[in-house]
Amino acid sequence: MTNLQKLCMGYFLALMGAASLNYIPGLTDEDGLAFGIFALDIYDDALHVASAIWALVAGLLSHKAARSFLILFGLAYLGDGVFGFFIGYGYLDLGIFTNGSAGMEFSLPRVLANLPHLALGGFAVWAGFGRMGRAG
């Protein structure tokens, strides 16, 4: 198993963890915000589970499949995080279609709400395109 395949296994665990946040007592506040920062709904959970399964399958298949996952997933999640800064909602959970624009904002809550997608997406793109992405 290559490093990229192992990384996909890590993404599988991280994404399943994200999908479970609403179901762990004490992680959401009375307003339904995870860690008091962002709300996750059934669309977010479905997105995280589907992404996790994609990561698992890619990691089990081959180095090439793992690299493809990291690049495609990374670009999609990184873009979603950037969208979050500009309009307040992402496109992966269809938020840009179901909510009006909240405008561009760089407040701490907005940064913290978008940081997971920026970090996961950015690292995946870096790993897929970078030195780690080469078969070896």
Phi and psi in radians as a Rosetta constraint file:
Dihedral C 1 N 2 CA 2 C 2 CIRCULARHARMONIC -1.388 0.35
Dihedral N 2 CA 2 C 2 N 3 CIRCULARHARMONIC 2.957 0.35
Dihedral C 2 N 3 CA 3 C 3 CIRCULARHARMONIC -1.050 0.35
Dihedral N 3 CA 3 C 3 N 4 CIRCULARHARMONIC -0.662 0.35
Dihedral C 3 N 4 CA 4 C 4 CIRCULARHARMONIC -1.168 0.35
Dihedral N 4 CA 4 C 4 N 5 CIRCULARHARMONIC -0.645 0.35
Dihedral C 4 N 5 CA 5 C 5 CIRCULARHARMONIC -1.146 0.35
Dihedral N 5 CA 5 C 5 N 6 CIRCULARHARMONIC -0.704 0.35
Dihedral C 5 N 6 CA 6 C 6 CIRCULARHARMONIC -1.130 0.35
Dihedral N 6 CA 6 C 6 N 7 CIRCULARHARMONIC -0.676 0.35
Dihedral C 6 N 7 CA 7 C 7 CIRCULARHARMONIC -1.100 0.35
Dihedral N 7 CA 7 C 7 N 8 CIRCULARHARMONIC -0.682 0.35
Dihedral C 7 N 8 CA 8 C 8 CIRCULARHARMONIC -1.055 0.35
Dihedral N 8 CA 8 C 8 N 9 CIRCULARHARMONIC -0.650 0.35
Dihedral C 8 N 9 CA 9 C 9 CIRCULARHARMONIC -1.122 0.35
Dihedral N 9 CA 9 C 9 N 10 CIRCULARHARMONIC -0.673 0.35
Dihedral C 9 N 10 CA 10 C 10 CIRCULARHARMONIC -1.115 0.35
Dihedral N 10 CA 10 C 10 N 11 CIRCULARHARMONIC -0.713 0.35
Dihedral C 10 N 11 CA 11 C 11 CIRCULARHARMONIC -1.137 0.35
Dihedral N 11 CA 11 C 11 N 12 CIRCULARHARMONIC -0.668 0.35
Dihedral C 11 N 12 CA 12 C 12 CIRCULARHARMONIC -0.983 0.35
Dihedral N 12 CA 12 C 12 N 13 CIRCULARHARMONIC -0.860 0.35
Dihedral C 12 N 13 CA 13 C 13 CIRCULARHARMONIC -1.133 0.35
Dihedral N 13 CA 13 C 13 N 14 CIRCULARHARMONIC -0.759 0.35
Dihedral C 13 N 14 CA 14 C 14 CIRCULARHARMONIC -1.102 0.35
Dihedral N 14 CA 14 C 14 N 15 CIRCULARHARMONIC -0.739 0.35
Dihedral C 14 N 15 CA 15 C 15 CIRCULARHARMONIC -1.257 0.35
Dihedral N 15 CA 15 C 15 N 16 CIRCULARHARMONIC -0.627 0.35
Dihedral C 15 N 16 CA 16 C 16 CIRCULARHARMONIC -1.174 0.35
Dihedral N 16 CA 16 C 16 N 17 CIRCULARHARMONIC -0.622 0.35
Dihedral C 16 N 17 CA 17 C 17 CIRCULARHARMONIC -1.082 0.35
Dihedral N 17 CA 17 C 17 N 18 CIRCULARHARMONIC -0.756 0.35
Dihedral C 17 N 18 CA 18 C 18 CIRCULARHARMONIC -1.095 0.35
Dihedral N 18 CA 18 C 18 N 19 CIRCULARHARMONIC -0.671 0.35
Dihedral C 18 N 19 CA 19 C 19 CIRCULARHARMONIC -1.198 0.35
Dihedral N 19 CA 19 C 19 N 20 CIRCULARHARMONIC -0.397 0.35
Dihedral C 19 N 20 CA 20 C 20 CIRCULARHARMONIC -1.629 0.35
Dihedral N 20 CA 20 C 20 N 21 CIRCULARHARMONIC -0.081 0.35
Dihedral C 20 N 21 CA 21 C 21 CIRCULARHARMONIC -0.978 0.35
Dihedral N 21 CA 21 C 21 N 22 CIRCULARHARMONIC -0.689 0.35
Dihedral C 21 N 22 CA 22 C 22 CIRCULARHARMONIC -1.231 0.35
Dihedral N 22 CA 22 C 22 N 23 CIRCULARHARMONIC -0.232 0.35
Dihedral C 22 N 23 CA 23 C 23 CIRCULARHARMONIC -1.902 0.35
Dihedral N 23 CA 23 C 23 N 24 CIRCULARHARMONIC 0.088 0.35
Dihedral C 23 N 24 CA 24 C 24 CIRCULARHARMONIC -1.812 0.35
Dihedral N 24 CA 24 C 24 N 25 CIRCULARHARMONIC 2.004 0.35
Dihedral C 24 N 25 CA 25 C 25 CIRCULARHARMONIC -0.985 0.35
Dihedral N 25 CA 25 C 25 N 26 CIRCULARHARMONIC 2.390 0.35
Dihedral C 25 N 26 CA 26 C 26 CIRCULARHARMONIC 1.640 0.35
Dihedral N 26 CA 26 C 26 N 27 CIRCULARHARMONIC -0.209 0.35
Dihedral C 26 N 27 CA 27 C 27 CIRCULARHARMONIC -1.541 0.35
Dihedral N 27 CA 27 C 27 N 28 CIRCULARHARMONIC -0.267 0.35
Dihedral C 27 N 28 CA 28 C 28 CIRCULARHARMONIC -1.999 0.35
Dihedral N 28 CA 28 C 28 N 29 CIRCULARHARMONIC 2.579 0.35
Dihedral C 28 N 29 CA 29 C 29 CIRCULARHARMONIC -1.566 0.35
Dihedral N 29 CA 29 C 29 N 30 CIRCULARHARMONIC -3.044 0.35
Dihedral C 29 N 30 CA 30 C 30 CIRCULARHARMONIC -1.137 0.35
Dihedral N 30 CA 30 C 30 N 31 CIRCULARHARMONIC -0.335 0.35
Dihedral C 30 N 31 CA 31 C 31 CIRCULARHARMONIC -1.584 0.35
Dihedral N 31 CA 31 C 31 N 32 CIRCULARHARMONIC 0.032 0.35
Dihedral C 31 N 32 CA 32 C 32 CIRCULARHARMONIC 1.422 0.35
Dihedral N 32 CA 32 C 32 N 33 CIRCULARHARMONIC 0.277 0.35
Dihedral C 32 N 33 CA 33 C 33 CIRCULARHARMONIC -1.591 0.35
Dihedral N 33 CA 33 C 33 N 34 CIRCULARHARMONIC 2.201 0.35
Dihedral C 33 N 34 CA 34 C 34 CIRCULARHARMONIC -1.195 0.35
Dihedral N 34 CA 34 C 34 N 35 CIRCULARHARMONIC 2.206 0.35
Dihedral C 34 N 35 CA 35 C 35 CIRCULARHARMONIC 1.002 0.35
Dihedral N 35 CA 35 C 35 N 36 CIRCULARHARMONIC 0.314 0.35
Dihedral C 35 N 36 CA 36 C 36 CIRCULARHARMONIC 1.257 0.35
Dihedral N 36 CA 36 C 36 N 37 CIRCULARHARMONIC 0.264 0.35
Dihedral C 36 N 37 CA 37 C 37 CIRCULARHARMONIC -2.018 0.35
Dihedral N 37 CA 37 C 37 N 38 CIRCULARHARMONIC -0.882 0.35
Dihedral C 37 N 38 CA 38 C 38 CIRCULARHARMONIC -2.427 0.35
Dihedral N 38 CA 38 C 38 N 39 CIRCULARHARMONIC 2.651 0.35
Dihedral C 38 N 39 CA 39 C 39 CIRCULARHARMONIC -1.695 0.35
Dihedral N 39 CA 39 C 39 N 40 CIRCULARHARMONIC 2.404 0.35
Dihedral C 39 N 40 CA 40 C 40 CIRCULARHARMONIC -2.036 0.35
Dihedral N 40 CA 40 C 40 N 41 CIRCULARHARMONIC 2.338 0.35
Dihedral C 40 N 41 CA 41 C 41 CIRCULARHARMONIC -2.081 0.35
Dihedral N 41 CA 41 C 41 N 42 CIRCULARHARMONIC -3.023 0.35
Dihedral C 41 N 42 CA 42 C 42 CIRCULARHARMONIC -1.078 0.35
Dihedral N 42 CA 42 C 42 N 43 CIRCULARHARMONIC -0.549 0.35
Dihedral C 42 N 43 CA 43 C 43 CIRCULARHARMONIC -1.190 0.35
Dihedral N 43 CA 43 C 43 N 44 CIRCULARHARMONIC -0.718 0.35
Dihedral C 43 N 44 CA 44 C 44 CIRCULARHARMONIC -1.125 0.35
Dihedral N 44 CA 44 C 44 N 45 CIRCULARHARMONIC -0.770 0.35
Dihedral C 44 N 45 CA 45 C 45 CIRCULARHARMONIC -1.071 0.35
Dihedral N 45 CA 45 C 45 N 46 CIRCULARHARMONIC -0.771 0.35
Dihedral C 45 N 46 CA 46 C 46 CIRCULARHARMONIC -1.093 0.35
Dihedral N 46 CA 46 C 46 N 47 CIRCULARHARMONIC -0.736 0.35
Dihedral C 46 N 47 CA 47 C 47 CIRCULARHARMONIC -1.055 0.35
Dihedral N 47 CA 47 C 47 N 48 CIRCULARHARMONIC -0.796 0.35
Dihedral C 47 N 48 CA 48 C 48 CIRCULARHARMONIC -1.165 0.35
Dihedral N 48 CA 48 C 48 N 49 CIRCULARHARMONIC -0.702 0.35
Dihedral C 48 N 49 CA 49 C 49 CIRCULARHARMONIC -1.175 0.35
Dihedral N 49 CA 49 C 49 N 50 CIRCULARHARMONIC -0.763 0.35
Dihedral C 49 N 50 CA 50 C 50 CIRCULARHARMONIC -1.088 0.35
Dihedral N 50 CA 50 C 50 N 51 CIRCULARHARMONIC -0.733 0.35
Dihedral C 50 N 51 CA 51 C 51 CIRCULARHARMONIC -1.139 0.35
Dihedral N 51 CA 51 C 51 N 52 CIRCULARHARMONIC -0.674 0.35
Dihedral C 51 N 52 CA 52 C 52 CIRCULARHARMONIC -1.119 0.35
Dihedral N 52 CA 52 C 52 N 53 CIRCULARHARMONIC -0.757 0.35
Dihedral C 52 N 53 CA 53 C 53 CIRCULARHARMONIC -1.129 0.35
Dihedral N 53 CA 53 C 53 N 54 CIRCULARHARMONIC -0.703 0.35
Dihedral C 53 N 54 CA 54 C 54 CIRCULARHARMONIC -1.042 0.35
Dihedral N 54 CA 54 C 54 N 55 CIRCULARHARMONIC -0.774 0.35
Dihedral C 54 N 55 CA 55 C 55 CIRCULARHARMONIC -1.090 0.35
Dihedral N 55 CA 55 C 55 N 56 CIRCULARHARMONIC -0.764 0.35
Dihedral C 55 N 56 CA 56 C 56 CIRCULARHARMONIC -1.089 0.35
Dihedral N 56 CA 56 C 56 N 57 CIRCULARHARMONIC -0.859 0.35
Dihedral C 56 N 57 CA 57 C 57 CIRCULARHARMONIC -1.080 0.35
Dihedral N 57 CA 57 C 57 N 58 CIRCULARHARMONIC -0.794 0.35
Dihedral C 57 N 58 CA 58 C 58 CIRCULARHARMONIC -1.083 0.35
Dihedral N 58 CA 58 C 58 N 59 CIRCULARHARMONIC -0.726 0.35
Dihedral C 58 N 59 CA 59 C 59 CIRCULARHARMONIC -1.147 0.35
Dihedral N 59 CA 59 C 59 N 60 CIRCULARHARMONIC -0.592 0.35
Dihedral C 59 N 60 CA 60 C 60 CIRCULARHARMONIC -1.392 0.35
Dihedral N 60 CA 60 C 60 N 61 CIRCULARHARMONIC -0.489 0.35
Dihedral C 60 N 61 CA 61 C 61 CIRCULARHARMONIC -1.264 0.35
Dihedral N 61 CA 61 C 61 N 62 CIRCULARHARMONIC -1.079 0.35
Dihedral C 61 N 62 CA 62 C 62 CIRCULARHARMONIC -2.990 0.35
Dihedral N 62 CA 62 C 62 N 63 CIRCULARHARMONIC 2.958 0.35
Dihedral C 62 N 63 CA 63 C 63 CIRCULARHARMONIC -1.089 0.35
Dihedral N 63 CA 63 C 63 N 64 CIRCULARHARMONIC -0.745 0.35
Dihedral C 63 N 64 CA 64 C 64 CIRCULARHARMONIC -1.113 0.35
Dihedral N 64 CA 64 C 64 N 65 CIRCULARHARMONIC -0.736 0.35
Dihedral C 64 N 65 CA 65 C 65 CIRCULARHARMONIC -1.130 0.35
Dihedral N 65 CA 65 C 65 N 66 CIRCULARHARMONIC -0.699 0.35
Dihedral C 65 N 66 CA 66 C 66 CIRCULARHARMONIC -1.112 0.35
Dihedral N 66 CA 66 C 66 N 67 CIRCULARHARMONIC -0.766 0.35
Dihedral C 66 N 67 CA 67 C 67 CIRCULARHARMONIC -1.105 0.35
Dihedral N 67 CA 67 C 67 N 68 CIRCULARHARMONIC -0.765 0.35
Dihedral C 67 N 68 CA 68 C 68 CIRCULARHARMONIC -1.066 0.35
Dihedral N 68 CA 68 C 68 N 69 CIRCULARHARMONIC -0.775 0.35
Dihedral C 68 N 69 CA 69 C 69 CIRCULARHARMONIC -1.004 0.35
Dihedral N 69 CA 69 C 69 N 70 CIRCULARHARMONIC -0.887 0.35
Dihedral C 69 N 70 CA 70 C 70 CIRCULARHARMONIC -1.062 0.35
Dihedral N 70 CA 70 C 70 N 71 CIRCULARHARMONIC -0.702 0.35
Dihedral C 70 N 71 CA 71 C 71 CIRCULARHARMONIC -1.215 0.35
Dihedral N 71 CA 71 C 71 N 72 CIRCULARHARMONIC -0.878 0.35
Dihedral C 71 N 72 CA 72 C 72 CIRCULARHARMONIC -1.188 0.35
Dihedral N 72 CA 72 C 72 N 73 CIRCULARHARMONIC -0.825 0.35
Dihedral C 72 N 73 CA 73 C 73 CIRCULARHARMONIC -1.064 0.35
Dihedral N 73 CA 73 C 73 N 74 CIRCULARHARMONIC -0.803 0.35
Dihedral C 73 N 74 CA 74 C 74 CIRCULARHARMONIC -1.048 0.35
Dihedral N 74 CA 74 C 74 N 75 CIRCULARHARMONIC -0.803 0.35
Dihedral C 74 N 75 CA 75 C 75 CIRCULARHARMONIC -1.112 0.35
Dihedral N 75 CA 75 C 75 N 76 CIRCULARHARMONIC -0.708 0.35
Dihedral C 75 N 76 CA 76 C 76 CIRCULARHARMONIC -1.152 0.35
Dihedral N 76 CA 76 C 76 N 77 CIRCULARHARMONIC -0.812 0.35
Dihedral C 76 N 77 CA 77 C 77 CIRCULARHARMONIC -1.278 0.35
Dihedral N 77 CA 77 C 77 N 78 CIRCULARHARMONIC -0.646 0.35
Dihedral C 77 N 78 CA 78 C 78 CIRCULARHARMONIC -1.091 0.35
Dihedral N 78 CA 78 C 78 N 79 CIRCULARHARMONIC -0.798 0.35
Dihedral C 78 N 79 CA 79 C 79 CIRCULARHARMONIC -1.077 0.35
Dihedral N 79 CA 79 C 79 N 80 CIRCULARHARMONIC -0.665 0.35
Dihedral C 79 N 80 CA 80 C 80 CIRCULARHARMONIC -1.115 0.35
Dihedral N 80 CA 80 C 80 N 81 CIRCULARHARMONIC -0.707 0.35
Dihedral C 80 N 81 CA 81 C 81 CIRCULARHARMONIC -1.145 0.35
Dihedral N 81 CA 81 C 81 N 82 CIRCULARHARMONIC -0.694 0.35
Dihedral C 81 N 82 CA 82 C 82 CIRCULARHARMONIC -1.132 0.35
Dihedral N 82 CA 82 C 82 N 83 CIRCULARHARMONIC -0.750 0.35
Dihedral C 82 N 83 CA 83 C 83 CIRCULARHARMONIC -0.990 0.35
Dihedral N 83 CA 83 C 83 N 84 CIRCULARHARMONIC -0.670 0.35
Dihedral C 83 N 84 CA 84 C 84 CIRCULARHARMONIC -1.017 0.35
Dihedral N 84 CA 84 C 84 N 85 CIRCULARHARMONIC -0.628 0.35
Dihedral C 84 N 85 CA 85 C 85 CIRCULARHARMONIC -1.238 0.35
Dihedral N 85 CA 85 C 85 N 86 CIRCULARHARMONIC -0.695 0.35
Dihedral C 85 N 86 CA 86 C 86 CIRCULARHARMONIC -1.357 0.35
Dihedral N 86 CA 86 C 86 N 87 CIRCULARHARMONIC -0.665 0.35
Dihedral C 86 N 87 CA 87 C 87 CIRCULARHARMONIC -2.221 0.35
Dihedral N 87 CA 87 C 87 N 88 CIRCULARHARMONIC -0.045 0.35
Dihedral C 87 N 88 CA 88 C 88 CIRCULARHARMONIC 1.615 0.35
Dihedral N 88 CA 88 C 88 N 89 CIRCULARHARMONIC -0.191 0.35
Dihedral C 88 N 89 CA 89 C 89 CIRCULARHARMONIC -2.416 0.35
Dihedral N 89 CA 89 C 89 N 90 CIRCULARHARMONIC 2.686 0.35
Dihedral C 89 N 90 CA 90 C 90 CIRCULARHARMONIC -1.678 0.35
Dihedral N 90 CA 90 C 90 N 91 CIRCULARHARMONIC 3.073 0.35
Dihedral C 90 N 91 CA 91 C 91 CIRCULARHARMONIC -1.782 0.35
Dihedral N 91 CA 91 C 91 N 92 CIRCULARHARMONIC -0.347 0.35
Dihedral C 91 N 92 CA 92 C 92 CIRCULARHARMONIC -1.176 0.35
Dihedral N 92 CA 92 C 92 N 93 CIRCULARHARMONIC -0.581 0.35
Dihedral C 92 N 93 CA 93 C 93 CIRCULARHARMONIC -1.714 0.35
Dihedral N 93 CA 93 C 93 N 94 CIRCULARHARMONIC 0.226 0.35
Dihedral C 93 N 94 CA 94 C 94 CIRCULARHARMONIC 1.207 0.35
Dihedral N 94 CA 94 C 94 N 95 CIRCULARHARMONIC 0.244 0.35
Dihedral C 94 N 95 CA 95 C 95 CIRCULARHARMONIC -1.032 0.35
Dihedral N 95 CA 95 C 95 N 96 CIRCULARHARMONIC -0.568 0.35
Dihedral C 95 N 96 CA 96 C 96 CIRCULARHARMONIC -1.229 0.35
Dihedral N 96 CA 96 C 96 N 97 CIRCULARHARMONIC -0.328 0.35
Dihedral C 96 N 97 CA 97 C 97 CIRCULARHARMONIC -1.637 0.35
Dihedral N 97 CA 97 C 97 N 98 CIRCULARHARMONIC -0.401 0.35
Dihedral C 97 N 98 CA 98 C 98 CIRCULARHARMONIC -1.808 0.35
Dihedral N 98 CA 98 C 98 N 99 CIRCULARHARMONIC -0.155 0.35
Dihedral C 98 N 99 CA 99 C 99 CIRCULARHARMONIC -2.275 0.35
Dihedral N 99 CA 99 C 99 N 100 CIRCULARHARMONIC 2.640 0.35
Dihedral C 99 N 100 CA 100 C 100 CIRCULARHARMONIC -1.341 0.35
Dihedral N 100 CA 100 C 100 N 101 CIRCULARHARMONIC 2.875 0.35
Dihedral C 100 N 101 CA 101 C 101 CIRCULARHARMONIC -1.167 0.35
Dihedral N 101 CA 101 C 101 N 102 CIRCULARHARMONIC 2.345 0.35
Dihedral C 101 N 102 CA 102 C 102 CIRCULARHARMONIC -1.644 0.35
Dihedral N 102 CA 102 C 102 N 103 CIRCULARHARMONIC 0.006 0.35
Dihedral C 102 N 103 CA 103 C 103 CIRCULARHARMONIC 1.407 0.35
Dihedral N 103 CA 103 C 103 N 104 CIRCULARHARMONIC 2.866 0.35
Dihedral C 103 N 104 CA 104 C 104 CIRCULARHARMONIC -1.330 0.35
Dihedral N 104 CA 104 C 104 N 105 CIRCULARHARMONIC 2.399 0.35
Dihedral C 104 N 105 CA 105 C 105 CIRCULARHARMONIC -2.710 0.35
Dihedral N 105 CA 105 C 105 N 106 CIRCULARHARMONIC 2.425 0.35
Dihedral C 105 N 106 CA 106 C 106 CIRCULARHARMONIC -2.081 0.35
Dihedral N 106 CA 106 C 106 N 107 CIRCULARHARMONIC 0.669 0.35
Dihedral C 106 N 107 CA 107 C 107 CIRCULARHARMONIC -1.274 0.35
Dihedral N 107 CA 107 C 107 N 108 CIRCULARHARMONIC 2.841 0.35
Dihedral C 107 N 108 CA 108 C 108 CIRCULARHARMONIC -1.025 0.35
Dihedral N 108 CA 108 C 108 N 109 CIRCULARHARMONIC -0.794 0.35
Dihedral C 108 N 109 CA 109 C 109 CIRCULARHARMONIC -1.059 0.35
Dihedral N 109 CA 109 C 109 N 110 CIRCULARHARMONIC -0.680 0.35
Dihedral C 109 N 110 CA 110 C 110 CIRCULARHARMONIC -1.171 0.35
Dihedral N 110 CA 110 C 110 N 111 CIRCULARHARMONIC -0.725 0.35
Dihedral C 110 N 111 CA 111 C 111 CIRCULARHARMONIC -1.085 0.35
Dihedral N 111 CA 111 C 111 N 112 CIRCULARHARMONIC -0.839 0.35
Dihedral C 111 N 112 CA 112 C 112 CIRCULARHARMONIC -1.133 0.35
Dihedral N 112 CA 112 C 112 N 113 CIRCULARHARMONIC -0.584 0.35
Dihedral C 112 N 113 CA 113 C 113 CIRCULARHARMONIC -1.215 0.35
Dihedral N 113 CA 113 C 113 N 114 CIRCULARHARMONIC -0.560 0.35
Dihedral C 113 N 114 CA 114 C 114 CIRCULARHARMONIC -1.704 0.35
Dihedral N 114 CA 114 C 114 N 115 CIRCULARHARMONIC -0.252 0.35
Dihedral C 114 N 115 CA 115 C 115 CIRCULARHARMONIC -1.002 0.35
Dihedral N 115 CA 115 C 115 N 116 CIRCULARHARMONIC -0.716 0.35
Dihedral C 115 N 116 CA 116 C 116 CIRCULARHARMONIC -1.028 0.35
Dihedral N 116 CA 116 C 116 N 117 CIRCULARHARMONIC -0.744 0.35
Dihedral C 116 N 117 CA 117 C 117 CIRCULARHARMONIC -1.254 0.35
Dihedral N 117 CA 117 C 117 N 118 CIRCULARHARMONIC -0.651 0.35
Dihedral C 117 N 118 CA 118 C 118 CIRCULARHARMONIC -1.131 0.35
Dihedral N 118 CA 118 C 118 N 119 CIRCULARHARMONIC -0.780 0.35
Dihedral C 118 N 119 CA 119 C 119 CIRCULARHARMONIC -1.215 0.35
Dihedral N 119 CA 119 C 119 N 120 CIRCULARHARMONIC -0.869 0.35
Dihedral C 119 N 120 CA 120 C 120 CIRCULARHARMONIC -1.098 0.35
Dihedral N 120 CA 120 C 120 N 121 CIRCULARHARMONIC -0.777 0.35
Dihedral C 120 N 121 CA 121 C 121 CIRCULARHARMONIC -1.170 0.35
Dihedral N 121 CA 121 C 121 N 122 CIRCULARHARMONIC -0.799 0.35
Dihedral C 121 N 122 CA 122 C 122 CIRCULARHARMONIC -1.095 0.35
Dihedral N 122 CA 122 C 122 N 123 CIRCULARHARMONIC -0.759 0.35
Dihedral C 122 N 123 CA 123 C 123 CIRCULARHARMONIC -1.168 0.35
Dihedral N 123 CA 123 C 123 N 124 CIRCULARHARMONIC -0.683 0.35
Dihedral C 123 N 124 CA 124 C 124 CIRCULARHARMONIC -1.091 0.35
Dihedral N 124 CA 124 C 124 N 125 CIRCULARHARMONIC -0.775 0.35
Dihedral C 124 N 125 CA 125 C 125 CIRCULARHARMONIC -1.097 0.35
Dihedral N 125 CA 125 C 125 N 126 CIRCULARHARMONIC -0.793 0.35
Dihedral C 125 N 126 CA 126 C 126 CIRCULARHARMONIC -1.036 0.35
Dihedral N 126 CA 126 C 126 N 127 CIRCULARHARMONIC -0.787 0.35
Dihedral C 126 N 127 CA 127 C 127 CIRCULARHARMONIC -1.181 0.35
Dihedral N 127 CA 127 C 127 N 128 CIRCULARHARMONIC -0.742 0.35
Dihedral C 127 N 128 CA 128 C 128 CIRCULARHARMONIC -1.187 0.35
Dihedral N 128 CA 128 C 128 N 129 CIRCULARHARMONIC -0.691 0.35
Dihedral C 128 N 129 CA 129 C 129 CIRCULARHARMONIC -1.573 0.35
Dihedral N 129 CA 129 C 129 N 130 CIRCULARHARMONIC -0.370 0.35
Dihedral C 129 N 130 CA 130 C 130 CIRCULARHARMONIC -1.469 0.35
Dihedral N 130 CA 130 C 130 N 131 CIRCULARHARMONIC -2.869 0.35
Dihedral C 130 N 131 CA 131 C 131 CIRCULARHARMONIC -0.999 0.35
Dihedral N 131 CA 131 C 131 N 132 CIRCULARHARMONIC -0.626 0.35
Dihedral C 131 N 132 CA 132 C 132 CIRCULARHARMONIC -1.122 0.35
Dihedral N 132 CA 132 C 132 N 133 CIRCULARHARMONIC -0.458 0.35
Dihedral C 132 N 133 CA 133 C 133 CIRCULARHARMONIC -1.306 0.35
Dihedral N 133 CA 133 C 133 N 134 CIRCULARHARMONIC -0.233 0.35
Dihedral C 133 N 134 CA 134 C 134 CIRCULARHARMONIC -1.364 0.35
Dihedral N 134 CA 134 C 134 N 135 CIRCULARHARMONIC 2.371 0.35
Dihedral C 134 N 135 CA 135 C 135 CIRCULARHARMONIC -1.146 0.35
Dihedral N 135 CA 135 C 135 N 136 CIRCULARHARMONIC 2.518 0.35
